[in-house]
Each structure stands twice: as C-alpha cells, then as structure tokens.
Amino acid sequence: MKTSIIIPVYNDPEGLGVTVDSLLNQTATDYEVVIADNGSTDETAAVGREFAQSDRVRHVVEEDVQSSYAARNAGIEVARGDILGFVDADMWVETDYVESITDKMTADDRDYMGCNVELVTDDGTIGRYRSTTGFDVEKYVREKRFAPTCCVVTRKRVFDAVGLFDSRLRSNGDLEFGRRVHEAGFDLVFEPDITLYHPARSTVGELIAQSTRIGRGRGEIRAYHGDRFSVQTTLNPRHYLPVNPIAFHERVSGAYRSLTEFLLWYLLACIQKWSITGGYLRQTVSSPMDAPDPR
C-alpha cells in the first residue's frame, strides 16, 4: 500500500460523504481511505461503517480524547501506506489527487508537503471575504514552517522520527507539528499544482466559532509549548485593538467591490481578531494545563 488518506470527522455525515465520494473516484489504485471518527454522536458513525464495507475504506474510532488531532493520530496508527495525506471531512479533491500526491512525494523523495486549498463559496459579502482572506498555504510553509492539516501530506517515517500530533490541542496542532518537523531537519515544501476544495464559512456565527477555537488553541500552545513558541500574554493591549486598517487594505486591495464592502470586510476582520482574543482569554482562565505530553 503506497498511500493512505486519513479523514478526521466528528458529527458531519454529509461532509464525510462528500469527501469519501471524491476519494473513491480516483485514477490511482494502490491506496486506502481511513475514516477517523472522533466519537460522533449522530449518524456519522453509521455512514463511516457503511463506507467501510468497501475494500478501499477503513473505519476507526477515537472516543477517549475529543480532539481532531487525536482522531488523526488514530488514523495514523492503523494506516498501511508509506505516504499519508490528510483531508478534512467536507472537503473534496480532483480525481487525480491521490496519484498526484503519490507521484510528487515519490519522485522528489519529499518528507512533508502542503498543497493548495481553494475556498468555495457563494458570491455574498462573507463568502467573498473568506475567499480573499483564506488559506495562503505557500506563505504558511515558507514563513511559518507548517501546512494546515486539511492539505498536508507526509511520510510515515516523519511521525516515527518526531512523534504524532499533540492531541491536547484543539487548534494550532498543525503549526506545532510542522515546526517540530522543521526543527528535526526535514524539508517542508509547498505544491501549487495540487488543489483541494474547502467550503468557506458562510455566516458570522461560523466565523466567530472558528476564530474562538483558534484562540483557545493559541492559549494551549502557550501553555504546553511556550518554550518553543513566542505567544504574547493576554495582558498585551495589541490583542484588544482593532485590526490595522492600512495593513488590511493592502491585504485585500483590488478584491472588494465598493467602499461599503471594504468596511464590512474590515468589521469582519476585527470580529475575527476579537473572537480569537476571547478564545485565548477563555482558555487561559478555564484550564490548569497540567496534562502530560501525549507523545
């Protein structure tokens, strides 16, 4: 088995169906799909078991730790492939995705690769904002030394060398793992010619929930890995200031259609920033952070 594709999922039967369907319609033949269910409480588990009736699909459950990284770790533990690709439930891929990542990883003997992510959304204000400010995977890999786990591909030997994802983290586990891989001397590359498709957050509530989770992950990173990451404390006033309007304008210049749309986008950016701060504050005051390192 050359390649294993791991899909973490929690309470998202429709999204899981979209992802697995795209992964079963592939030009490659020497691969498997591993559904890693994080203890879903709805019909997701039944959907996973139904897909697992195919020889191509396997289904594992991680119920002890509520964390997408714990689910990914469960998938890694049972994966039979040398090359491991991670795709979030609700995403979809081209029919040559598995063949492409296998060829790229094999031909250049790559260890860790981030692929391109295209946000798919409607033409509304929030959708256009998200598609403009979404995943800049190339910048993440080049400057921050990580790729989001929704589009990362790595060798199993990398996990053997540096350990699994930190399952204590609810967000930023991809950043922590990527830095660990980089610090261990492995090469991290961005592959622009392989694209995965991700539905964009389409409501303010979804943006706030996502940003709050990121903020809580920031608090966990500081608590568990403060010796490796420089994370400003919650006392820093920068957390509470609005987004820099000049820098934001430079970031979205040419993408907005009117001054009104720019102002709405700027408001959304501020809401996201303050939601991250709120999540960071919540995590800081709510948890003693004394869990041992699971690796």
C-alpha positions as CSV (number, residue, x, y, z in Angstrom):
1,M,0.0,0.0,0.0
2,K,1.7,3.2,-1.2
3,T,-0.7,5.9,0.2
4,S,-3.2,6.3,2.9
5,I,-5.7,9.2,3.0
6,I,-6.9,10.0,6.6
7,I,-10.2,11.8,7.2
8,P,-10.9,13.0,10.7
9,V,-14.6,13.6,11.3
10,Y,-17.0,14.5,14.1
11,N,-20.7,14.8,13.7
12,D,-20.7,15.6,10.0
13,P,-22.3,12.7,7.9
14,E,-22.9,14.9,4.9
15,G,-19.4,16.3,4.8
16,L,-17.9,12.9,5.2
17,G,-20.0,11.6,2.3
18,V,-18.7,14.4,0.1
19,T,-15.1,13.7,1.0
20,V,-15.1,9.9,0.7
21,D,-17.1,10.0,-2.6
22,S,-14.4,12.2,-4.1
23,L,-11.7,9.9,-2.8
24,L,-13.3,6.8,-4.2
25,N,-13.4,8.3,-7.7
26,Q,-9.6,8.3,-8.2
27,T,-7.3,7.4,-11.0
28,A,-4.9,5.8,-8.5
29,T,-5.4,2.1,-7.5
30,D,-2.8,1.5,-4.8
31,Y,-4.2,3.4,-1.9
32,E,-6.7,3.3,1.0
33,V,-9.0,5.7,2.8
34,V,-9.1,5.8,6.6
35,I,-12.1,7.4,8.3
36,A,-11.0,8.5,11.8
37,D,-14.2,9.2,13.7
38,N,-13.7,11.3,16.9
39,G,-16.6,9.6,18.7
40,S,-19.5,11.1,16.7
41,T,-22.9,11.1,18.4
42,D,-25.1,11.3,15.3
43,E,-25.3,9.1,12.1
44,T,-21.7,9.9,11.1
45,A,-20.6,6.6,12.6
46,A,-23.2,4.7,10.6
47,V,-22.1,6.5,7.4
48,G,-18.5,5.6,8.2
49,R,-19.3,1.9,8.7
50,E,-21.2,1.8,5.5
51,F,-18.3,3.2,3.5
52,A,-16.0,0.7,5.3
53,Q,-17.8,-2.1,3.6
54,S,-15.7,-1.2,0.6
55,D,-12.3,-2.9,0.4
56,R,-10.8,0.6,-0.1
57,V,-12.1,2.2,3.1
58,R,-11.3,1.5,6.8
59,H,-13.1,3.0,9.8
60,V,-11.6,3.7,13.2
61,V,-13.0,5.4,16.2
62,E,-11.2,7.6,18.8
63,E,-13.6,8.2,21.7
64,D,-11.2,8.8,24.6
65,V,-9.9,12.2,23.6
66,Q,-12.1,14.9,22.0
67,S,-9.7,16.4,19.5
68,S,-9.3,16.3,15.8
69,Y,-5.6,15.6,16.3
70,A,-6.4,12.6,18.4
71,A,-8.6,11.3,15.6
72,R,-5.8,11.9,13.1
73,N,-3.4,10.0,15.4
74,A,-5.8,7.1,15.5
75,G,-5.8,7.1,11.7
76,I,-2.0,7.2,11.5
77,E,-1.7,4.2,13.9
78,V,-3.7,1.9,11.6
79,A,-2.6,3.4,8.2
80,R,-0.7,1.0,6.0
81,G,0.6,3.5,3.5
82,D,4.1,5.0,3.5
83,I,2.6,8.3,2.3
84,L,-0.1,9.8,4.4
85,G,-2.4,12.5,3.1
86,F,-4.9,14.4,5.4
87,V,-8.2,15.7,4.1
88,D,-10.9,17.2,6.3
89,A,-14.4,15.9,6.2
90,D,-16.5,18.3,4.0
91,M,-13.6,18.9,1.6
92,W,-13.3,17.3,-1.9
93,V,-10.4,16.6,-4.3
94,E,-9.8,16.1,-8.0
95,T,-9.9,12.6,-9.5
96,D,-6.0,12.6,-9.8
97,Y,-5.4,13.8,-6.2
98,V,-4.1,10.5,-4.8
99,E,-2.0,9.8,-7.9
100,S,-0.6,13.3,-7.9
101,I,0.5,13.4,-4.2
102,T,2.0,9.9,-4.5
103,D,4.0,10.9,-7.6
104,K,5.2,14.2,-6.1
105,M,6.2,12.6,-2.8
106,T,7.9,9.7,-4.6
107,A,9.7,11.4,-7.5
108,D,11.4,14.1,-5.3
109,D,11.6,11.9,-2.2
110,R,9.7,14.5,-0.2
111,D,9.0,14.2,3.5
112,Y,6.4,16.9,4.1
113,M,4.2,18.8,1.6
114,G,1.5,21.3,1.8
115,C,-1.0,21.5,-1.1
116,N,-3.1,24.4,-2.4
117,V,-6.5,25.0,-0.9
118,E,-9.3,26.8,-2.8
119,L,-12.2,28.1,-0.8
120,V,-15.5,27.5,-2.5
121,T,-18.3,29.9,-1.5
122,D,-21.2,31.9,-2.7
123,D,-20.9,35.5,-4.0
124,G,-22.1,37.1,-0.8
125,T,-20.1,39.6,1.3
126,I,-19.0,37.0,3.8
127,G,-18.1,34.4,1.2
128,R,-16.1,36.9,-0.8
129,Y,-14.3,38.0,2.3
130,R,-13.4,34.4,3.2
131,S,-12.2,33.6,-0.3
132,T,-10.0,36.7,-0.3
133,T,-8.5,36.2,3.2
134,G,-8.4,32.4,3.3
135,F,-5.7,29.8,3.1
136,D,-2.3,31.1,2.0
137,V,-0.6,27.8,2.3
138,E,2.5,28.9,0.4
139,K,3.2,31.6,2.9
140,Y,2.4,29.3,5.8
141,V,5.0,26.8,4.6
142,R,7.6,29.4,3.6
143,E,7.4,31.7,6.6
144,K,5.7,29.8,9.5
145,R,7.0,26.3,8.7
146,F,3.8,24.4,8.6
147,A,0.9,23.4,6.4
148,P,-2.7,23.2,7.6
149,T,-3.7,19.6,8.3
150,C,-6.5,19.8,5.8
151,C,-4.0,19.7,3.0
152,V,-0.8,18.3,4.4
153,V,1.0,15.2,3.0
154,T,3.8,13.5,4.9
155,R,5.8,10.3,5.1
156,K,5.1,7.8,7.9
157,R,8.8,8.0,8.7
158,V,8.3,11.6,9.8
159,F,5.9,10.6,12.5
160,D,8.3,7.8,13.5
161,A,11.0,10.4,13.9
162,V,9.2,13.3,15.6
163,G,6.0,11.7,17.1
164,L,2.3,12.2,16.4
165,F,0.2,15.3,16.6
166,D,-0.3,16.8,20.1
167,S,-3.8,15.6,20.9
168,R,-4.2,18.1,23.7
169,L,-4.5,21.0,21.2
170,R,-7.9,21.9,19.8
171,S,-6.3,24.2,17.2
172,N,-2.8,25.1,16.0
173,G,-1.7,21.4,16.2
174,D,-0.7,21.7,12.6
175,L,1.6,24.6,13.4
176,E,3.2,22.8,16.4
177,F,3.7,19.6,14.4
178,G,5.1,21.5,11.3
179,R,7.6,23.3,13.5
180,R,8.7,20.0,15.1
181,V,9.2,18.5,11.6
182,H,11.2,21.6,10.5
183,E,13.3,21.6,13.7
184,A,14.1,17.9,13.1
185,G,15.7,18.8,9.8
186,F,13.1,17.6,7.4
187,D,12.3,19.7,4.3
188,L,8.9,21.3,4.1
189,V,7.6,22.1,0.6
190,F,4.6,23.7,-1.0
191,E,3.0,22.1,-4.1
192,P,0.9,24.6,-6.0
193,D,-0.2,22.2,-8.7
194,I,-2.4,20.0,-6.4
195,T,-5.6,21.7,-5.1
196,L,-8.1,20.6,-2.5
197,Y,-11.5,22.3,-2.2
198,H,-12.9,23.6,1.0
199,P,-16.3,25.1,1.7
200,A,-15.9,28.6,3.2
201,R,-17.5,29.7,6.4
202,S,-20.7,31.5,5.3
203,T,-22.1,33.1,8.4
204,V,-20.8,35.4,11.1
205,G,-21.5,32.7,13.7
206,E,-19.3,30.2,11.9
207,L,-16.5,32.8,11.7
208,I,-16.8,33.5,15.4
209,A,-16.8,29.8,16.3
210,Q,-13.8,29.1,14.2
211,S,-11.8,32.1,15.5
212,T,-12.7,31.3,19.1
213,R,-11.3,27.8,18.6
214,I,-8.1,29.2,17.1
215,G,-7.8,31.5,20.2
216,R,-8.2,28.6,22.6
217,G,-5.6,26.7,20.6
218,R,-3.3,29.7,21.0
219,G,-3.7,29.5,24.8
220,E,-2.9,25.8,24.7
221,I,0.2,26.4,22.5
222,R,1.5,28.9,25.1
223,A,0.8,26.6,28.0
224,Y,2.2,23.4,26.5
225,H,4.9,24.7,24.2
226,G,5.8,28.2,25.5
227,D,9.4,27.2,25.4
228,R,9.3,26.9,21.6
229,F,6.6,29.5,20.6
230,S,6.6,33.2,21.5
231,V,2.9,33.9,22.2
232,Q,2.1,37.2,23.7
233,T,0.2,37.1,27.0
234,T,-3.4,38.1,27.3
235,L,-2.2,41.3,29.0
236,N,-0.8,42.6,25.8
237,P,-3.0,45.5,24.6
238,R,-2.5,44.6,21.0
239,H,-5.0,41.8,21.4
240,Y,-7.8,44.3,22.1
241,L,-7.0,46.9,19.4
242,P,-8.8,46.9,16.1
243,V,-7.1,45.4,13.0
244,N,-4.6,47.8,11.4
245,P,-6.8,49.4,8.6
246,I,-3.8,50.2,6.4
247,A,-2.3,46.7,6.5
248,F,-5.8,45.2,6.0
249,H,-6.4,47.4,3.0
250,E,-3.1,46.3,1.5
251,R,-4.1,42.7,2.0
252,V,-7.5,42.9,0.3
253,S,-6.7,45.7,-2.2
254,G,-8.3,45.0,-5.6
255,A,-10.7,42.3,-4.3
256,Y,-13.5,44.3,-2.7
257,R,-16.2,45.8,-5.0
258,S,-17.1,49.0,-3.1
259,L,-16.2,51.1,-0.1
260,T,-19.2,49.6,1.7
261,E,-17.9,46.1,1.1
262,F,-14.4,47.1,2.3
263,L,-15.9,48.5,5.5
264,L,-17.9,45.3,6.1
265,W,-14.8,43.2,5.5
266,Y,-12.8,45.3,7.9
267,L,-15.6,44.8,10.5
268,L,-15.4,41.0,9.9
269,A,-11.7,41.1,10.3
270,C,-12.0,42.9,13.7
271,I,-14.7,40.4,14.8
272,Q,-12.4,37.5,14.0
273,K,-9.4,39.1,15.8
274,W,-11.5,39.8,19.0
275,S,-13.0,36.3,18.8
276,I,-9.5,34.9,18.8
277,T,-8.7,37.0,21.8
278,G,-11.9,35.9,23.5
279,G,-11.0,32.2,23.0
280,Y,-7.5,32.9,24.2
281,L,-8.8,34.5,27.4
282,R,-11.3,31.7,28.0
283,Q,-8.6,29.0,27.6
284,T,-6.2,30.9,29.9
285,V,-8.7,31.2,32.8
286,S,-10.6,27.9,32.4
287,S,-7.9,25.2,32.4
288,P,-5.0,24.3,34.7
289,M,-3.0,23.0,31.7
290,D,-1.4,20.1,33.6
291,A,-2.0,17.3,31.1
292,P,1.1,15.3,30.2
293,D,2.6,15.4,26.7
294,P,0.8,12.5,24.9
295,R,3.8,11.9,22.6
